[in-house]
């Protein structure tokens, strides 16, 4: 069994008080739910009722839960889809900071994609999914929700896309890294994104930093490399703010009224 890397989270003093008031009263407050999020969450709830099966080809560290290649959509949504509590935080970040260009590594069924897309009509999304059947399922869902003009879904692996010219020199102010789950690969993706694909002012969300000791070690290396940024450890997810009017440093954060931790 893989041991979560972020055990120290439970031992550290939480530092919410170091953040601006709006972070605690709105962004991290799970009792305040905008209507736009409720609309986005309908998609996740629909997937949780689906008995459709698709064949999965995994390009990363694999799954801790699934052993078979053929998986039921409802199971994928429940296990691998973006947690609604964290999705709410991501949704509010788009609202608050008015990001306009998102790069997502790891579309899966598009649950996280929808949480982000529904937060702002001004957000244009480029999202990458390597598994062909997952790509086809999610592409169909995007078309049905009339979001194809704002969401560019690429069927390829992360390395191929990031190390080629497939993104046509695009720059992004929001990056969501939600795939692979190998510490060394996370460091590679973070480095090339920071160097080649990030706007000067940017937010990077790193999901599953507690997936393993390897992933958490990579997260720690990222936070120690540059003390001019703001690093938030929300147990499952790490969020990096670069160029915003926020206190710099590494903060262990708890959610307000969060019942899922």
C-alpha positions as CSV (number, residue, x, y, z in Angstrom):
1,X,0.0,0.0,0.0
2,X,1.3,3.5,-0.9
3,X,1.7,5.7,2.2
4,X,0.3,9.3,1.8
5,X,3.1,11.8,1.9
6,X,1.3,14.7,3.5
7,X,0.9,13.2,7.0
8,X,2.6,16.2,8.5
9,X,-0.4,18.3,7.5
10,X,-2.4,17.0,10.5
11,X,0.5,18.0,12.9
12,X,1.1,21.5,11.6
13,X,-0.6,24.6,12.9
14,X,-3.1,25.9,10.4
15,X,-2.3,29.4,9.0
16,X,-5.6,30.6,7.6
17,X,-5.2,33.8,9.6
18,X,-2.2,34.8,7.5
19,X,-4.4,35.0,4.4
20,X,-6.6,38.0,3.3
21,X,-10.0,38.1,4.8
22,X,-11.8,37.2,1.5
23,X,-9.9,33.9,1.4
24,X,-11.3,32.7,4.7
25,X,-14.8,34.2,4.4
26,X,-15.4,33.2,0.8
27,X,-12.9,31.1,-1.1
28,X,-12.2,28.6,1.7
29,X,-15.7,28.8,3.2
30,X,-17.5,25.7,1.9
31,X,-20.9,27.0,3.3
32,X,-20.9,29.8,0.7
33,X,-21.8,28.2,-2.7
34,X,-22.4,30.3,-5.8
35,X,-25.2,29.3,-8.2
36,X,-22.7,28.8,-11.0
37,X,-21.1,26.0,-8.9
38,X,-24.4,24.3,-8.4
39,X,-24.9,24.2,-12.1
40,X,-21.4,22.8,-12.6
41,X,-21.9,20.1,-9.9
42,X,-25.0,18.8,-11.8
43,X,-22.6,17.2,-14.3
44,X,-20.7,15.3,-11.6
45,X,-24.0,14.1,-10.1
46,X,-25.2,12.9,-13.6
47,X,-21.9,10.9,-14.0
48,X,-22.4,9.3,-10.6
49,X,-25.6,7.7,-12.0
50,X,-24.1,6.4,-15.3
51,X,-23.6,2.6,-15.8
52,X,-21.7,3.1,-19.1
53,X,-18.3,1.3,-19.3
54,X,-15.2,2.5,-21.1
55,X,-11.7,1.0,-21.5
56,X,-9.0,3.0,-19.7
57,X,-5.4,3.3,-20.8
58,X,-3.4,4.7,-17.9
59,X,-0.3,6.8,-18.7
60,X,0.7,7.7,-15.2
61,X,1.2,6.0,-11.8
62,X,-1.9,3.9,-12.2
63,X,-4.9,3.6,-9.9
64,X,-5.0,2.6,-6.3
65,X,-8.6,1.6,-6.6
66,X,-9.1,0.0,-10.1
67,X,-7.5,-3.2,-11.2
68,X,-9.4,-3.7,-14.5
69,X,-9.1,-1.7,-17.7
70,X,-12.9,-1.6,-18.3
71,X,-14.4,0.8,-15.8
72,X,-17.9,2.1,-15.0
73,X,-18.4,5.9,-15.5
74,X,-20.0,6.2,-12.1
75,X,-17.0,4.5,-10.4
76,X,-14.5,6.8,-12.2
77,X,-16.5,9.9,-11.2
78,X,-16.6,8.8,-7.6
79,X,-13.0,7.7,-7.3
80,X,-11.0,9.8,-9.8
81,X,-13.2,12.8,-10.4
82,X,-12.4,16.1,-8.8
83,X,-13.7,16.2,-5.2
84,X,-16.6,18.6,-5.0
85,X,-15.2,20.4,-2.0
86,X,-11.9,21.2,-3.7
87,X,-13.8,21.8,-6.9
88,X,-15.7,24.6,-5.1
89,X,-12.4,26.2,-4.1
90,X,-11.1,26.0,-7.7
91,X,-14.3,27.5,-8.9
92,X,-14.1,30.5,-6.5
93,X,-10.4,31.1,-7.4
94,X,-11.4,31.6,-11.0
95,X,-14.2,34.0,-9.9
96,X,-12.0,35.9,-7.5
97,X,-8.9,36.3,-9.6
98,X,-10.6,36.5,-13.0
99,X,-8.2,34.1,-14.8
100,X,-8.8,33.9,-18.5
101,X,-6.6,31.1,-19.9
102,X,-6.4,27.6,-18.3
103,X,-4.1,24.7,-19.1
104,X,-5.3,21.4,-17.5
105,X,-3.2,18.3,-17.5
106,X,-5.5,15.4,-17.0
107,X,-9.1,15.9,-18.2
108,X,-10.5,12.5,-17.2
109,X,-14.3,12.8,-17.4
110,X,-14.1,16.6,-17.2
111,X,-15.6,17.1,-13.7
112,X,-12.8,19.5,-12.7
113,X,-13.0,21.1,-16.1
114,X,-16.7,21.9,-15.6
115,X,-16.1,23.3,-12.2
116,X,-13.6,25.7,-13.7
117,X,-15.5,26.5,-16.9
118,X,-18.7,27.4,-15.2
119,X,-17.0,29.9,-13.0
120,X,-16.5,32.4,-15.8
121,X,-17.6,32.8,-19.4
122,X,-14.3,34.5,-20.0
123,X,-12.2,31.4,-19.2
124,X,-10.8,29.6,-22.2
125,X,-9.5,26.1,-21.5
126,X,-6.9,23.9,-23.0
127,X,-7.1,20.4,-21.5
128,X,-5.1,17.3,-22.2
129,X,-6.4,13.7,-21.9
130,X,-4.2,10.7,-23.1
131,X,-6.8,7.9,-22.9
132,X,-8.7,7.8,-26.1
133,X,-12.0,6.4,-24.8
134,X,-12.0,8.9,-21.9
135,X,-11.2,11.7,-24.4
136,X,-14.2,10.7,-26.7
137,X,-16.6,10.4,-23.7
138,X,-15.6,13.9,-22.4
139,X,-15.5,15.5,-25.8
140,X,-19.1,14.4,-26.3
141,X,-20.1,15.9,-22.9
142,X,-18.4,19.2,-23.8
143,X,-20.3,19.4,-27.0
144,X,-23.6,18.6,-25.4
145,X,-23.1,21.4,-22.9
146,X,-22.3,23.9,-25.7
147,X,-18.8,24.5,-24.3
148,X,-16.7,23.4,-27.3
149,X,-16.0,27.1,-28.3
150,X,-14.3,27.6,-24.9
151,X,-12.7,24.2,-24.3
152,X,-10.0,22.8,-26.5
153,X,-9.6,19.1,-25.6
154,X,-6.4,17.5,-26.8
155,X,-6.0,13.7,-27.1
156,X,-2.3,13.1,-26.3
157,X,0.0,12.5,-23.3
158,X,1.4,15.4,-21.3
159,X,5.0,14.9,-22.4
160,X,4.2,15.0,-26.1
161,X,2.2,18.1,-25.8
162,X,4.5,20.1,-23.5
163,X,7.6,19.2,-25.4
164,X,6.2,20.0,-28.9
165,X,4.7,23.0,-30.5
166,X,1.1,21.7,-30.1
167,X,0.1,24.6,-27.8
168,X,1.3,27.2,-30.4
169,X,3.2,29.3,-27.8
170,X,0.1,29.8,-25.7
171,X,0.6,31.3,-22.2
172,X,-1.8,30.5,-19.3
173,X,-2.6,32.3,-16.0
174,X,-4.2,29.2,-14.5
175,X,-2.7,25.7,-14.7
176,X,-4.3,22.6,-13.2
177,X,-1.9,19.6,-12.9
178,X,-4.2,16.6,-12.2
179,X,-2.6,13.5,-13.6
180,X,0.4,11.1,-13.7
181,X,1.1,11.2,-9.9
182,X,4.8,10.5,-10.2
183,X,6.9,13.0,-8.3
184,X,9.7,13.3,-10.9
185,X,7.2,13.9,-13.6
186,X,5.4,16.6,-11.5
187,X,8.8,18.4,-11.2
188,X,9.3,18.1,-15.0
189,X,5.9,19.4,-15.8
190,X,6.2,22.3,-13.3
191,X,9.5,23.3,-14.7
192,X,8.5,23.4,-18.3
193,X,5.1,25.1,-17.5
194,X,6.8,27.8,-15.4
195,X,9.4,28.4,-18.2
196,X,7.4,28.1,-21.3
197,X,3.7,28.3,-20.7
198,X,2.9,30.6,-17.8
199,X,2.0,34.2,-17.9
200,X,4.0,36.4,-15.5
201,X,1.0,36.5,-13.1
202,X,-0.3,32.9,-12.6
203,X,-1.9,30.4,-10.4
204,X,-0.9,26.7,-10.4
205,X,-3.0,24.0,-8.8
206,X,-1.3,20.7,-8.1
207,X,-3.8,18.0,-7.2
208,X,-3.0,14.8,-5.2
209,X,0.2,16.1,-3.5
210,X,-0.5,13.5,-0.8
211,X,-0.9,10.6,-3.3
212,X,2.5,9.2,-2.1
213,X,5.7,10.2,-0.3
214,X,7.1,10.7,-3.7
215,X,4.5,13.2,-4.8
216,X,4.7,15.1,-1.5
217,X,8.5,15.3,-1.7
218,X,8.1,16.8,-5.2
219,X,5.6,19.3,-3.8
220,X,8.1,20.3,-1.0
221,X,10.9,20.7,-3.6
222,X,8.6,23.1,-5.5
223,X,7.8,25.2,-2.4
224,X,11.5,25.4,-1.4
225,X,12.7,26.6,-4.8
226,X,11.4,30.2,-4.8
227,X,10.4,32.1,-1.7
228,X,8.7,35.0,-3.7
229,X,5.5,33.0,-4.3
230,X,2.5,31.9,-2.1
231,X,2.2,28.2,-1.5
232,X,-1.0,26.8,0.1
233,X,-1.1,23.2,1.4
234,X,-4.8,22.2,1.5
235,X,-3.9,18.5,2.3
236,X,-5.0,16.9,-0.9
237,X,-4.1,19.8,-3.1
238,X,-1.3,22.4,-3.3
239,X,-2.0,25.9,-4.8
240,X,0.7,28.3,-5.9
241,X,0.1,32.0,-6.5
242,X,2.7,34.0,-8.4
243,X,2.6,37.7,-8.8
244,X,-0.5,38.4,-6.7
245,X,-0.9,40.6,-3.7
246,X,-0.7,37.8,-1.2
247,X,1.8,37.0,1.6
248,X,4.7,35.0,0.4
249,X,5.8,31.7,1.8
250,X,4.4,28.2,2.5
251,X,1.1,28.0,4.5
252,X,-0.7,25.0,5.8
253,X,-4.4,25.8,5.3
254,X,-7.6,24.4,6.7
255,X,-11.0,24.9,5.1
256,X,-13.7,26.8,6.9
257,X,-16.7,24.5,7.7
258,X,-15.1,21.8,5.6
259,X,-16.6,18.4,6.4
260,X,-14.5,16.3,4.0
261,X,-11.1,16.5,5.8
